[in-house]
Structure formats: structure tokens, C-alpha cells
């Protein structure tokens, strides 16, 4: 009598196997993600960083850039540092340095350049602060690659606004 005819499979386990191409798809997906992540790890900073004539570089019409000094994108509200607070800009620098995934590259008495890596793909974004004579704190946050940032730079500027406010470093506008 055939043991399989009565449902007895000899006590062995039936091994289930996924089709071989599933593994190939997974490997391809991982390779693509690693390639994209490698692009995101670009370490070369743009030539436009730094203050020029009392301003930060414009965003022009880039969707992956925010510049409070140029009010780009439309509706972004400027930040005003409370310069009556002792060492206000130095304290603002400490706030930026305490943000997750942020590394301060340059810090002077009135200018800061930091790099922040995005969470998933580790893209490098640039964050700049410039304190001008009027007390306005110009903030520019820009992605180094891509056309859009899905709102990451705007959220970064608003997170910075919130952190500076919590630290008592902001005042009412101009």
C-alpha cells in the first residue's frame, strides 16, 4: 500500500520553497537601495555655501530648499534672534549641534554651517544660519541632490524655530 494514499507522509516535514526569482528580486532591490544611498553620501559641499553681501545663497525655484531671508518658499516666516540674550548666537549654535544627525562644520561669531544626514537614505543636507545686524537670523536648509525633498527642509527649519523658541533665543519680528 502506498503510504501517501492514506495521508501518512512518513512523519517527515514538507519543505516549502519560494521561487528562485523572489530571492533575485530581493537582491536587486537591496542593490538599488544601496546605490541610491551611496549617491546620498555625497560629501562635496556646494560652492555657494557661506555668507555673501550679508545674505545666504538664494534657493531660486528649487523645491528642495528653504531660505528664510528670501522668504522661500512663499509663506516662510523669518526668525529673529533675541540679541539681548548673552551669547545668543553661540547658544543657537549649541542648539543646532544638539539636533539628531547634525554635524557642525563651520561656526563663527555670526555664521554657522552644519550638515544633517537624512534618516533612511543618509542624504547630506546643508543647514546654514547667518545673524545679520537687524537681529534677523537667516536660515537656509537645502538638499544637495534631487529635485524635491518631500518637505524635509521646511520641517527642519520649523524644528529649529521650535528648539530656539524653547531655549528662549527668539524674539518677535523686526
The 8 nearest C-alpha neighbors of each residue, nearest first, counted from 0:
[[1, 2, 4, 3, 5, 7, 6, 8],
 [0, 2, 4, 3, 5, 7, 6, 8],
 [3, 1, 7, 4, 5, 0, 8, 6],
 [4, 2, 6, 7, 1, 5, 8, 9],
 [3, 5, 2, 1, 6, 7, 0, 8],
 [4, 6, 3, 7, 2, 1, 8, 0],
 [7, 5, 3, 4, 8, 2, 9, 1],
 [8, 6, 2, 3, 9, 5, 10, 4],
 [9, 7, 10, 3, 6, 11, 2, 12],
 [8, 10, 11, 7, 2, 3, 12, 6],
 [11, 9, 8, 12, 7, 13, 6, 2],
 [12, 10, 9, 8, 13, 14, 7, 3],
 [13, 11, 14, 10, 8, 9, 15, 7],
 [12, 14, 15, 11, 8, 10, 16, 9],
 [13, 15, 12, 16, 11, 17, 8, 10],
 [16, 14, 13, 17, 12, 18, 19, 11],
 [17, 15, 18, 14, 19, 13, 21, 22],
 [18, 16, 19, 15, 21, 22, 20, 14],
 [17, 19, 20, 21, 16, 22, 23, 15],
 [20, 18, 21, 22, 17, 23, 16, 24],
 [19, 21, 23, 22, 18, 24, 17, 25],
 [22, 20, 24, 23, 19, 18, 25, 17],
 [23, 21, 25, 20, 24, 19, 26, 18],
 [22, 24, 20, 26, 21, 25, 27, 19],
 [25, 23, 27, 21, 22, 26, 28, 20],
 [24, 26, 22, 28, 23, 27, 29, 21],
 [25, 27, 23, 29, 24, 28, 22, 30],
 [26, 28, 30, 24, 25, 29, 23, 31],
 [29, 27, 25, 31, 30, 26, 24, 32],
 [28, 30, 32, 26, 27, 31, 33, 25],
 [29, 31, 27, 33, 28, 32, 34, 26],
 [30, 32, 34, 28, 33, 29, 27, 35],
 [33, 31, 35, 29, 34, 30, 36, 28],
 [32, 34, 36, 30, 35, 31, 37, 29],
 [35, 33, 31, 37, 32, 36, 30, 38],
 [34, 36, 32, 38, 37, 33, 31, 39],
 [35, 37, 120, 39, 33, 38, 34, 32],
 [38, 36, 34, 40, 39, 35, 33, 41],
 [39, 37, 35, 36, 40, 41, 34, 122],
 [40, 122, 38, 36, 37, 41, 121, 123],
 [39, 41, 37, 38, 122, 42, 123, 121],
 [42, 40, 39, 43, 38, 123, 37, 122],
 [41, 43, 40, 44, 123, 39, 143, 122],
 [44, 42, 41, 45, 143, 46, 40, 123],
 [43, 45, 42, 46, 48, 143, 125, 41],
 [44, 46, 47, 48, 43, 143, 125, 42],
 [45, 47, 48, 44, 49, 43, 56, 143],
 [48, 46, 45, 56, 49, 55, 44, 50],
 [49, 47, 46, 45, 56, 50, 55, 44],
 [50, 48, 55, 51, 47, 112, 56, 127],
 [49, 51, 55, 54, 53, 52, 48, 129],
 [50, 52, 54, 53, 55, 49, 56, 48],
 [51, 53, 54, 50, 55, 56, 49, 131],
 [52, 54, 51, 50, 131, 55, 129, 130],
 [55, 53, 50, 51, 52, 56, 68, 129],
 [54, 56, 50, 51, 57, 49, 139, 53],
 [55, 57, 47, 58, 54, 48, 50, 51],
 [58, 56, 59, 55, 69, 66, 54, 71],
 [57, 59, 61, 64, 60, 66, 56, 65],
 [58, 60, 57, 61, 71, 64, 56, 62],
 [61, 59, 58, 62, 71, 72, 64, 57],
 [62, 60, 63, 58, 59, 64, 146, 147],
 [61, 63, 147, 64, 60, 146, 148, 72],
 [64, 62, 147, 148, 61, 142, 141, 146],
 [63, 65, 141, 62, 140, 58, 61, 152],
 [66, 64, 140, 139, 71, 72, 153, 152],
 [67, 65, 139, 71, 68, 69, 138, 70],
 [66, 68, 70, 77, 138, 69, 137, 75],
 [69, 67, 137, 66, 70, 77, 138, 54],
 [68, 70, 71, 67, 66, 57, 58, 72],
 [71, 69, 67, 75, 68, 73, 72, 66],
 [72, 70, 73, 66, 69, 65, 67, 75],
 [71, 73, 70, 75, 65, 74, 66, 64],
 [74, 72, 71, 75, 70, 76, 69, 67],
 [73, 75, 76, 72, 70, 71, 67, 77],
 [76, 74, 70, 73, 72, 67, 71, 77],
 [75, 77, 74, 67, 78, 70, 73, 68],
 [78, 76, 67, 75, 79, 68, 135, 70],
 [79, 77, 136, 135, 80, 76, 137, 169],
 [80, 78, 135, 136, 170, 169, 134, 172],
 [79, 81, 169, 134, 82, 168, 136, 170],
 [82, 80, 169, 170, 168, 83, 84, 79],
 [81, 83, 84, 80, 87, 134, 85, 88],
 [82, 84, 81, 85, 87, 80, 86, 168],
 [85, 83, 82, 87, 81, 86, 168, 167],
 [84, 86, 87, 83, 82, 88, 90, 89],
 [85, 87, 89, 88, 90, 84, 82, 91],
 [88, 86, 90, 84, 85, 89, 82, 91],
 [87, 89, 91, 90, 86, 92, 109, 108],
 [90, 88, 92, 86, 91, 87, 93, 108],
 [89, 91, 93, 87, 92, 88, 86, 94],
 [92, 90, 88, 94, 93, 89, 87, 95],
 [93, 91, 89, 95, 90, 94, 88, 96],
 [94, 92, 96, 90, 91, 95, 97, 89],
 [93, 95, 91, 97, 92, 96, 90, 98],
 [94, 96, 92, 97, 98, 93, 91, 101],
 [97, 95, 93, 94, 98, 103, 92, 101],
 [98, 96, 94, 95, 93, 99, 101, 92],
 [97, 99, 95, 96, 101, 100, 94, 159],
 [100, 98, 101, 97, 115, 96, 102, 95],
 [99, 101, 115, 116, 98, 102, 117, 118],
 [102, 100, 115, 99, 114, 98, 96, 113],
 [101, 103, 114, 113, 104, 96, 115, 100],
 [104, 102, 113, 105, 96, 112, 114, 101],
 [103, 105, 113, 112, 102, 106, 114, 111],
 [106, 104, 112, 111, 103, 107, 113, 110],
 [105, 107, 111, 110, 112, 104, 108, 103],
 [106, 108, 110, 109, 111, 105, 89, 88],
 [107, 109, 110, 106, 88, 89, 111, 130],
 [108, 110, 130, 107, 129, 88, 111, 131],
 [111, 109, 129, 107, 128, 106, 108, 130],
 [110, 112, 106, 128, 105, 127, 107, 113],
 [113, 111, 127, 105, 104, 126, 103, 106],
 [114, 112, 103, 104, 126, 102, 125, 127],
 [115, 113, 125, 102, 101, 124, 126, 123],
 [114, 116, 101, 124, 100, 123, 102, 125],
 [117, 115, 123, 121, 122, 100, 124, 118],
 [116, 118, 121, 122, 119, 120, 115, 123],
 [119, 117, 121, 120, 116, 100, 122, 115],
 [118, 120, 121, 117, 122, 36, 116, 32],
 [119, 121, 36, 122, 118, 117, 39, 35],
 [122, 120, 117, 116, 119, 118, 39, 40],
 [39, 123, 121, 117, 116, 40, 120, 124],
 [122, 124, 116, 115, 39, 40, 114, 121],
 [125, 123, 142, 115, 141, 114, 143, 116],
 [126, 124, 114, 141, 140, 113, 142, 115],
 [125, 127, 140, 113, 139, 112, 114, 124],
 [128, 126, 112, 139, 111, 138, 140, 113],
 [129, 127, 138, 111, 137, 110, 136, 139],
 [128, 130, 110, 137, 109, 136, 131, 111],
 [129, 131, 136, 109, 135, 137, 134, 110],
 [132, 130, 133, 134, 135, 129, 136, 53],
 [131, 133, 134, 130, 135, 53, 136, 109],
 [132, 134, 135, 131, 173, 130, 79, 136],
 [135, 133, 132, 131, 80, 79, 136, 130],
 [136, 134, 79, 133, 131, 78, 130, 137],
 [135, 137, 130, 78, 79, 129, 80, 138],
 [136, 138, 129, 68, 128, 67, 135, 130],
 [139, 137, 128, 67, 127, 66, 136, 129],
 [138, 140, 66, 127, 65, 126, 141, 67],
 [139, 141, 126, 65, 152, 125, 64, 127],
 [142, 140, 64, 125, 124, 63, 152, 65],
 [141, 143, 124, 144, 63, 64, 125, 123],
 [142, 144, 124, 123, 141, 145, 125, 45],
 [145, 143, 142, 146, 39, 122, 38, 123],
 [146, 144, 147, 143, 142, 148, 63, 62],
 [145, 147, 63, 62, 148, 144, 61, 142],
 [148, 146, 63, 62, 149, 145, 61, 150],
 [147, 149, 63, 150, 151, 152, 146, 142],
 [150, 148, 151, 147, 63, 152, 62, 153],
 [149, 151, 148, 153, 152, 154, 63, 147],
 [150, 152, 154, 148, 153, 149, 155, 63],
 [153, 151, 155, 154, 140, 150, 65, 64],
 [152, 154, 156, 150, 155, 151, 65, 157],
 [155, 153, 157, 151, 152, 156, 158, 150],
 [154, 156, 152, 158, 153, 157, 159, 151],
 [157, 155, 159, 153, 158, 154, 160, 152],
 [156, 158, 160, 154, 159, 155, 161, 153],
 [159, 157, 155, 161, 160, 156, 154, 162],
 [158, 160, 156, 162, 157, 161, 163, 155],
 [161, 159, 157, 163, 158, 162, 164, 156],
 [160, 162, 164, 158, 159, 163, 165, 157],
 [163, 161, 159, 165, 164, 160, 158, 166],
 [164, 162, 166, 160, 168, 165, 161, 159],
 [163, 165, 161, 167, 166, 162, 169, 168],
 [164, 166, 162, 167, 163, 161, 168, 160],
 [165, 167, 163, 164, 168, 162, 94, 169],
 [168, 166, 164, 165, 169, 163, 81, 170],
 [167, 169, 81, 163, 166, 164, 80, 87],
 [170, 168, 80, 81, 164, 79, 167, 163],
 [169, 171, 81, 79, 80, 172, 168, 78],
 [170, 172, 79, 173, 169, 78, 81, 80],
 [173, 171, 79, 170, 78, 77, 135, 169],
 [172, 171, 79, 135, 133, 134, 170, 77]]
